[in-house]
Amino acid sequence: MTQLIKWRPLTQEILKQEVIYNPETGDFFRRKNGKKIGTITKRGYITVYIEGKNRKAHRLAWLYMTGNFPVYEIDHKDKNPSNNKFSNLRDISHTGNTANGKRRNNTWGTGIIYRDKINKFEARMSIEGRYVYIGLFDSQEEASNAYERALKDRLNAISLAEQETGIVDR
């Protein structure tokens, strides 16, 4: 006969009774035997089985360190879904998270198109469904550098706005 597990909401206290989290490595260990735990999903995320349920390790890391589940989404700053070092995680809105996500690549690079009539490379980015013009450049490298600078500025602006409005509790 299988034993039923009585459901209870997962709290930081319950989590810390069951596992040990190393914020420097992002690894989880079972408290009772010290074994490293976690399974990598097809998409590269790590899940940990706890309290009768598979849970995403990055969300557990946030709960373990802050005492609360994330308000929004957990973003992996380095875009590596299996890197759960606490310094690599941030609670951010969906807009901010998708801005840091994988970008499709074209012939010239993300956000770069070639304007053959004027023999220039155009850098632009999509923000909330609209293209934002960054500029025209003589080389693909210049356009790509401008795009990366604009993207970094955009991510910083999103993060700052969320902190100022209290969206993200840090």
Buried (B, 14 or more C-beta within 10 A) or exposed (E): EEEEEEEEEBBBEBBBEBBBBBBEEBBBBBEEEEEEBBEEEEEEBBBBEBBEEEBBBBBBBBBBEBEEBBBBBBBBBEEEBBBBBBEBBBBBBEBBBEBBEEBEEEEBBBBBBBEEEEEBBBBBBEEEEEEEEBBBBEEBEBBBEBBBEBBEEBBEEBBEBBEEEEBBEE
